[in-house]
């Protein structure tokens, strides 16, 4: 009998020893709260606005505020001390400025990509069919040379051997302004991202650019070093790169990021 009780005691002690760690591992992740400001490329306006609404529904008590503008403008603002918790750029060059200045807290993650397209007035009255036609179509709306969509367009023109006369161009401060010049009738054609042409609906017509003549825009994202709510900033980055975030981006016309090598 004594031997039986001793064995029973050993069994009970062993069971308790294994049960305690199991309870310890069930600690809950701290609930997210507060607010963050996300500085994001203008081309992300529609997609991020939708994602912000979805994120706040999933995380009650949080607020995500957006600052949409050209990536070059946003990088400059952040370098100057403007409040921001996350930066989502339409190119790697502007993100690299913050990496070099140690103004981001983690290695930027590429979360989406985009392609360029030609936009024209509804009905395409000038009969634009290709990138080459932009050399003679009339007034062409482009992003400013410092803005990612302007740099991508310049890269495309160089590789395709197309020259658009400078006196026949109007330059927008970001991709939305560039698009508006066409939809408002101030330009005969323009070069913007596929996602912006899609968001514009029937206000413009789209002339697709073949992949062999196109340029891929890659979008990186990273939390800002001086964020006042690092946990929420990191959660937003995680959401953007999650399956749910990627699904939303795809619905607005974005492509997945290129595979890492």
N, C-alpha and C positions, 0 to 999 in steps of 0.2 A: 504493500500500500504506500509506504514512504517513497519507494522508487517511482511509483506511478505519479504521485504528487510532485515529485521533483521534475519529472519529465514534462508534466502539465505546466509547471511554472516556466520551464525553458521555452515551451511553445508559445505561451502568452507573452513573454518578454520579447521573443523574436517577432511576434505579430505587431506589437507596439512599436518596435524599432523600425519596421518597414512602413508602418502607417504614418508616422510623424513626417518623414520626408515627403510622402505623397500629399499631405495637407499643405506643407510649406510651398510646394510647387503650384498651388492653386491661387497664389496671390494675383489679384486683379491689376490690369494695366491702369495707371492713373487716368481719370477721365479728362478729356481735352476741354479747354475752356478759353475764353478771352478772344482776342482778335489779332489778325495779321493783315499786312498790306502786301499784295503781290504785284510787283512791277513786271509787266509782261508785254511782249511785242504786240503791236496793234493788230496783226493778223490773227492773234489768238482771242480777240474780243468775244466773238460769238461762242466759241467752244469753251473758253474758261468761264464765261458768265454762266453757262449751263452747268458746268462742273462745280462752280461755287455754290449754286443752289442745291445741287445734289449732296455735296460735301456737308453743308450746314444741316441738311435734313438728317444725315447719318450721325452728325456730331452736334446734338442740341447744345445751345449755349455758346457756340462759336460764331464768329463773324469774319468773313473773308472779303476784304475791300481790294479793288483792283485799280491799278494805275497803268492804263494802256497808252503806249506811244511808240515811236521808233526805238529800236533796241539801242542805237547809238545815243539817243537822248536820255534813255533810262540809265544807261551805264554812267553817263556824265552826272546825272542827278545823284546816283548812289555814291559816286566818287566824291561828290560835293557834300555828302552828309545827309541827303534827303532820307526820311524814314522809309525803310523797306525791310521786309522779312524774307522775301523770296524773289529771285530774278529768273525770268524765263525769256531767253533771247532767241531771235530768229537766225542767229549765226554764232559761230564759235569765237570770232575775233573780239566781239564786244564782251562776251563772257570772260575771255582770257584777260582782258584789262582788269577785271575784278579779282581774278585768280592771282595775277601778278602783284596786285595791291593787297593781297591777303584779306580781301573783303567778303570772301565766301568761306564757309566752315567745312565744306566737303568737296570732294571731286565732283565736278558737274556731270550730270547724267543726260545723255541724249535721249529725248523722249518722243520725238516726232520728226517728220520731214515733210517737205512741200515741194511743189514744182511751179514753174512759171507758166503763165498763159497770156494770150493776147485778148484784151477786151475792146469791143467796138460798140458803136451805137446800135440800138435794136434794129434788126434787119440788115445790118452790115452794109450801109449805103455805099461805102468806098470799095467794097469787094475785096477786103483783105483776106488773103489765103495763107500767108506764111510770114515768117520773121523777115524775110527779104523785102516784103512789101512795105515794111515800116520805114524804109529809106525814102519812099516817095509818096506815102499816103496823105501827108499833110502834117497837122500838129499831132505830136506823139507825147503822151503823158508818161513820165518816168518818175521813180523815186529819186530823191537827191543822192548825189554820189557817196555821201557818208552813211546813208541808210542801207541796211542789208539788201532790201529788194532792189535798190539802185545798183549796188555792187554786183548782185547776181545778174541783173540785166546787162550790165557792162561786160561781165564775163561771157555771157551768152553771145552778145554781139561780136566780141573779139573772136571767139571760137568758130562762129558761123560766118565770119567775114562780112558782116553787115555794118554799114555806117549810117547812123541817123543824124542828119544835120543839126548841130547845136541850136541854130536859130529856128528850128522847127520842133523844139521840145519845150515842154513845161514841166517843172520839177515839183513834186509833192514832198511835204515834210515827213510823211509816212505813207504806207500803202493805201490807207483809207482815203487820204487826200488825193492820191494818184488816181484811184478808182473814180472818185467823185468828179474829177475833171472830165472824164469820159461820159459818165451818166448825166452830168449837168450840161453837156454839149460844148464844153470849152476845148475839148480835144477830139480828134478823129479816131484815135486808137490809144491804147495804153498797155503797159506790161505790169501785171500784178501776179499775186499767187493764185493758184487754182481755188484755194479755199475762200478767198475774198470774192472771186468771180461767182462762186456758188452762192455765197451769202447775199450777193447783190440781186439775185433773182432775175427778173425780166427787165430790170433797168438797164442792163447791158447784154450784149451777145458775146459769146466766147469763141475764139479761134484757137483750137488746141495746137500745142507745139510738140512735135514728135520727140520721143525720149532721146534720140540721137542728137538732137539740136538743143536740148533743154539743159537746165542746170538744177541740181538738187540742193535745196536749202535744208540744213539740219539744225534742229532746235535743242539747245541744252538748258538744263534747269539746275539751280543750286540755292540752298538757304544762305541768307546774308549773315555775316559774322556779328553785327551789332543788333541782331534781332532781339526784341523785347519779349518774344514768346517763341523760343527755340523749339519747344516740343510741338507746338502747333505748326510752325514752319516746316519742320521735318515731316509731320503728318501729311501736309499738303503735297510735298514733293513725292511722298510715298503713294498718295492717292493718284496723282497725275500719271505715275508710272505703273499703276496697278491695272488689272484687267478691265475694271470698270472705267477708269480714266481713259485707257486706250480705246475702249469701245466708243466712248463719247467723241474723242478726237477723230476717229475713223468716220463717224456719222457726219462730221462737218467737213470731210474731204481730206483730212490729213493722212499721210502715209506713216507707217511705222518707221522708227529710226533705223539707219543702216546697221547691219550686224557688226559687232565689234571684232576686231582682228586679234 
